Amino acid sequence: MIKYNKNLKQYSRKLRNNMTDAERCLWQKIRRRQLANFQFYRQKIIGNYIVDFYCPKANLIIEVDGGQHYYGKTKEKDRKRVEYLERLGLNILRFSDREVLENINEVLNVIYYNLKGDKSPLIPLC
């Protein structure tokens, strides 16, 4: 079992109740084992971080990022976060809000192949 910071529970709940449109769109497609019968959790606490979506069976994290993740301090924080999560043996897929909203079927295909263990070079792993 992966340890987590219990102090983040309330903030995690708040994030679940205030998902972005892109997060909500993706959640509607992956919840309740809809994708290859894999269970996902949203706004899951791992260590001192909250990840958008987590599938423990596949050791897979899915992040849906807005524009703020591509610049400045947030980009550096994300890099450190990815390093920590990868040290735990987790794989991370990162999609932009725009990718999810405009190409949900392609996003689902990428997730599906990663769930099944197919690490194609076209898959955007962090």
C-alpha positions in Angstrom: 0.0 0.0 0.0 1.3 3.5 -0.9 1.5 5.9 2.0 -0.3 9.2 1.8 -0.5 12.5 3.7 -3.8 12.3 5.6 -3.7 16.1 5.9 -4.6 16.3 2.2 -7.9 14.4 2.5 -10.1 17.5 2.8 -8.4 19.2 -0.1 -8.7 16.0 -2.2 -12.4 16.0 -1.5 -12.7 19.6 -2.6 -10.9 18.8 -5.9 -13.3 15.9 -6.5 -16.2 18.2 -6.1 -14.7 20.9 -8.3 -13.2 19.0 -11.3 -12.4 20.8 -14.5 -14.5 20.2 -17.6 -11.7 18.0 -19.0 -11.4 16.0 -15.8 -15.2 15.5 -15.7 -15.2 14.4 -19.4 -12.5 11.8 -18.8 -14.0 10.6 -15.5 -17.3 9.8 -17.3 -15.4 7.4 -19.6 -13.1 5.6 -17.1 -15.3 5.4 -13.9 -17.0 2.2 -12.8 -14.5 -0.1 -14.7 -15.7 1.1 -18.1 -12.3 0.9 -19.6 -11.0 -2.7 -19.9 -12.5 -3.4 -16.5 -9.8 -1.4 -14.7 -10.8 0.5 -11.5 -9.8 4.2 -11.4 -9.8 6.6 -8.5 -10.0 10.3 -8.9 -8.1 12.9 -6.9 -6.1 10.2 -5.2 -3.5 11.1 -2.6 -0.1 9.5 -3.1 2.6 10.6 -0.6 2.3 14.4 -0.5 0.7 14.7 -3.9 -2.8 14.5 -5.3 -3.0 12.9 -8.7 -6.0 13.4 -11.0 -6.7 9.7 -11.7 -5.0 6.5 -10.4 -5.4 2.9 -11.4 -3.6 0.7 -8.7 -3.9 -2.5 -10.7 -1.9 -1.0 -13.6 0.3 1.3 -11.5 -0.9 4.1 -13.8 -1.5 7.8 -13.0 -3.4 10.0 -15.5 -2.9 13.7 -15.2 -5.1 16.3 -17.1 -3.3 19.6 -17.2 -4.3 23.1 -17.9 -1.9 25.7 -19.4 -0.4 26.6 -16.1 1.5 23.3 -16.0 3.7 24.2 -18.9 5.5 27.3 -17.5 7.6 28.5 -14.7 7.4 27.2 -11.1 4.5 24.9 -11.8 6.5 23.1 -14.5 9.4 22.6 -12.1 7.1 21.4 -9.3 5.6 18.9 -11.8 9.0 17.6 -12.7 9.8 16.9 -9.0 6.5 15.3 -8.5 7.0 13.0 -11.5 10.4 11.9 -10.2 8.9 11.0 -6.9 6.0 9.1 -8.4 8.2 7.2 -10.8 10.5 6.2 -7.9 7.4 4.5 -6.5 7.2 2.4 -9.7 4.2 4.4 -11.1 3.7 5.2 -14.7 2.3 8.6 -15.6 0.3 9.7 -18.6 -0.2 13.4 -19.1 -2.8 15.0 -21.3 -3.7 18.6 -21.8 -7.3 19.8 -21.1 -7.6 20.5 -24.8 -6.5 16.9 -25.8 -9.2 15.4 -23.5 -12.0 17.8 -24.7 -11.2 17.6 -28.4 -9.8 14.0 -28.8 -11.3 11.9 -26.0 -11.3 8.7 -28.1 -7.6 9.0 -28.8 -6.9 9.8 -25.2 -8.9 6.6 -24.2 -6.9 4.6 -26.7 -3.6 5.7 -25.2 -4.9 4.9 -21.7 -6.2 1.5 -22.9 -2.9 0.5 -24.4 -1.0 1.5 -21.3 -3.4 -0.5 -19.1 -2.7 -3.5 -21.3 1.1 -3.0 -21.0 1.7 -1.9 -24.6 4.3 0.9 -24.4 4.1 2.1 -27.9 6.5 5.0 -28.8 3.5 7.1 -29.7 2.2 7.0 -26.1 2.9 10.3 -24.3 4.6 9.0 -21.1 6.1 11.7 -18.9 
